[in-house]
């Protein structure tokens, strides 16, 4: 976390020393793409899309990824609260990870809300990586489940991975043919 924070600090320091403006990236976003941050976008129902988009429309898929990210955070809250009520859990260890993921999600939503959540798909990856780490820590506190449940879990992860890689392959294929992909 400290290294990542120092990386951002060094980037802003470089912009200040080289061009005399620390906020050059934000100015470029504004001048080049007309992006104006909407700091309340997470709280606006109009920001969320509930229609399942077609696979060949990366813009709508990007818009839907914002909704899926919010649903993941709600699901996390429900699971953590249910586990904490039943017995003692190590939720305090994961709270920092969830906080960082929520901040990354909030910053991404704030930045792309002005362009109707375009490119949100790629900004979600950082938050999702943190959520996967927290989920693995959450699952490690339970005793080993029965064999049939472990097999079912492994099959679900394998099928989900194949589906995710297929969608990524589809978008890579489109991108290499000159199509816009979020």
C-alpha positions in Angstrom: 0.0 0.0 0.0 2.8 2.4 0.9 4.7 1.6 -2.4 1.5 2.2 -4.4 0.9 5.5 -2.6 4.4 6.6 -3.1 4.1 5.7 -6.8 1.1 8.1 -7.1 2.9 10.8 -5.1 6.0 10.5 -7.4 3.8 10.8 -10.5 2.2 14.0 -9.2 5.6 15.3 -8.0 7.0 14.6 -11.5 4.1 16.5 -13.1 4.7 19.4 -10.8 8.5 19.5 -11.4 8.3 18.9 -15.2 5.3 21.0 -16.2 4.5 23.1 -13.2 1.1 21.6 -12.6 0.5 18.6 -10.2 -3.0 18.1 -11.6 -2.0 17.7 -15.2 -3.7 14.3 -15.6 -7.0 15.7 -14.4 -6.6 18.7 -16.8 -5.9 16.3 -19.7 -9.0 14.4 -18.9 -11.0 17.6 -18.9 -9.5 19.1 -22.0 -9.3 15.9 -24.1 -12.5 14.0 -23.2 -14.6 16.6 -21.3 -14.6 14.5 -18.1 -15.9 16.4 -15.1 -16.0 14.4 -11.9 -19.4 13.7 -10.3 -18.6 13.1 -6.7 -22.2 12.0 -5.9 -22.6 9.5 -8.8 -22.4 6.5 -6.4 -25.5 7.7 -4.6 -27.5 8.5 -7.7 -29.9 5.7 -8.9 -29.6 7.0 -12.5 -25.9 5.9 -12.5 -26.9 2.2 -12.2 -27.8 0.1 -15.3 -30.0 -3.0 -14.6 -30.4 -4.4 -18.2 -28.1 -7.2 -19.2 -26.2 -5.8 -22.2 -25.4 -7.7 -25.4 -21.9 -9.1 -25.6 -21.1 -7.0 -28.7 -21.7 -3.7 -26.9 -18.7 -2.9 -24.7 -20.2 0.5 -23.7 -23.2 -1.0 -22.1 -21.1 -3.8 -20.6 -18.9 -1.1 -19.0 -22.0 0.6 -17.6 -23.3 -2.7 -16.2 -19.9 -3.3 -14.5 -20.5 -0.3 -12.2 -23.8 -1.9 -11.1 -22.2 -5.3 -10.6 -19.5 -3.7 -8.5 -22.1 -2.1 -6.2 -23.9 -5.4 -5.9 -20.6 -7.1 -4.9 -20.1 -4.6 -2.1 -23.7 -5.2 -0.9 -23.1 -9.0 -1.0 -19.8 -8.6 0.9 -21.6 -6.5 3.6 -24.3 -9.1 4.0 -21.8 -12.0 4.2 -19.6 -10.2 6.7 -22.5 -9.2 8.9 -24.0 -12.6 8.9 -20.7 -14.3 9.8 -19.9 -11.7 12.5 -23.4 -12.2 14.1 -23.0 -16.0 14.2 -19.5 -16.1 15.7 -16.2 -14.3 16.1 -14.6 -13.5 12.8 -11.5 -11.6 11.7 -13.4 -8.9 9.9 -11.2 -6.2 11.3 -8.3 -7.6 9.2 -10.5 -7.4 6.0 -12.0 -4.0 6.8 -8.9 -2.2 5.5 -9.0 -4.2 2.3 -12.7 -3.5 1.8 -12.1 0.2 2.6 -9.3 0.4 -0.1 -11.5 -1.4 -2.6 -14.4 0.9 -1.9 -12.2 4.0 -2.3 -10.8 2.7 -5.6 -14.4 1.9 -6.8 -15.6 5.4 -5.7 -12.7 7.2 -7.5 -13.4 5.2 -10.7 -17.2 5.9 -10.6 -16.6 9.6 -9.9 -14.2 9.9 -12.8 -16.3 8.1 -15.5 -19.8 9.3 -14.4 -19.6 12.3 -16.6 -19.2 10.0 -19.7 -22.0 7.6 -18.7 -19.7 5.0 -17.1 -17.7 4.4 -20.3 -14.5 2.5 -19.6 -15.7 1.5 -16.1 -14.9 -2.1 -17.0 -11.2 -1.6 -16.9 -11.2 0.6 -13.8 -13.1 -2.2 -11.8 -10.1 -4.6 -12.0 -8.2 -3.0 -9.1 -11.2 -3.1 -6.8 -11.9 -6.7 -7.8 -8.4 -7.8 -7.0 -8.7 -6.5 -3.5 -12.1 -8.1 -3.0 -10.7 -11.5 -4.1 -7.9 -11.2 -1.6 -10.4 -10.3 1.2 -12.7 -13.2 0.1 -9.8 -15.7 0.3 -9.0 -14.4 3.8 -12.7 -14.7 4.7 -13.0 -18.3 3.5 -9.8 -19.3 5.3 -11.4 -18.8 8.7 -13.9 -21.7 8.1 -13.1 -25.4 8.6 -12.8 -27.6 5.5 -16.2 -28.3 4.0 -17.3 -31.7 2.9 -15.7 -33.2 -0.3 -18.8 -32.8 -2.4 -19.0 -29.1 -1.6 -15.3 -28.6 -2.4 -15.8 -30.3 -5.7 -18.8 -28.2 -6.5 -16.8 -25.0 -5.5 -13.9 -26.0 -7.7 -16.2 -26.7 -10.7 -17.9 -23.4 -10.2 -14.6 -21.5 -10.1 -13.4 -23.4 -13.2 -16.6 -22.6 -15.1 -16.5 -19.0 -14.0 -12.9 -18.7 -15.1 -13.7 -20.2 -18.5 -16.6 -17.8 -18.9 -14.5 -14.8 -17.9 -11.6 -15.8 -20.2 -14.0 -16.2 -23.0 -15.5 -12.7 -22.6 -11.9 -11.3 -22.4 -11.0 -13.2 -25.5 -14.0 -11.8 -27.3 -13.0 -8.3 -26.4 -9.3 -8.8 -27.3 -10.5 -10.2 -30.7 -12.6 -7.1 -31.2 -9.8 -4.7 -30.1 -7.3 -6.3 -32.5 -9.7 -5.6 -35.3 -10.0 -1.9 -34.5 -13.2 -1.9 -32.5 -13.5 0.2 -29.3 -13.4 -1.9 -26.2 -13.8 -0.3 -22.7 
